[in-house]
Amino acid sequence: MDSPNKRDRTRPAEILGLSAIFGAFAGLVVFMSTRDLMIGLIFAGVAFIVSLVVIAMLVLATRPDKDELLDMDEQDRDAAH
């Protein structure tokens, strides 16, 4: 069985990084408008979690391409033996 390539290994880090950027942006906007650090941190955390869930659901909704289908078939055959 082939090991995953670099893109497959870094995909979770990309999702976490993008969610962290969204969370930091939301927290910064709230902090700049309210001048209350605790509310800014709360909004940053909520925005991080919500964006993480939304991006993960969007990734799950995409259809696999030809290479991914072949890889899934190979894994199914290996698991059956």
N, C-alpha and C positions, 0 to 999 in steps of 0.2 A: 504494500500500500504506500502511496506517495505521501510525503509530508506536505502540509499546507505551505503555499508560497507566502512571500512577504506581505502581499496585499491582504490575503486572508487572515494572517496573524495580526495585522495592524488595524483591521476594520473596527474592532471594539474600542481601540484607543481613539480612533477618529470620531466615533459616536460620543464617547465621553468628553473629548476635547471640545467638540462643537457644543455640547450641552453646557460645559463649563463656561464657554464664551457667552452663551445666551444668559446663563445665570449671573455672570459677572456684570454684563451689560444692564440687566434688569435691576440688580442690586445697586449699581452705580447711579442709575437714573432715580431710583427711589431715595437713595441716600442724598443725592444732590438736591432733590426737591423737598425732602422733609428735614434734613440735617440731623436725623436720628439714626445712629449706627445700627442699633438692634433691629429696627424695622427694615433697614437696608439688607442686613444679613438674612433676615427671615424671608424677604422677597427673593433674594438671590438663591436661597435653598429651594424654595418652592419653584422658582423658574427653572432651576437645574433639574429637579425631579420631573416636572411636567415635560420639559423639552426632551429629556432622556426617554421617557415613555412614548412620546409622540414620534420621535425619530426611530425608535426601535420598532414601533408598530408599522411605520412606513417601510422600513427595511423588510419586515416580514411580509408585507403586502406585495412586494415585487416578485415577478416570476423569474425562476432560474433560467439562465442561458444554456446553450448547448453544452459547454464545458462543465457547468455545474450539474447538469442532468447526468452526464457520463460519470462524473465523480460519485454521485449518489448511487448510481447503478453498481459501480465497482465496490462501494462500501457495503451495499446490500448483499452482493455476492460473497464478499469476504465474511460477513457476519453469519451467513447461512451455513458456512462450512465449519 
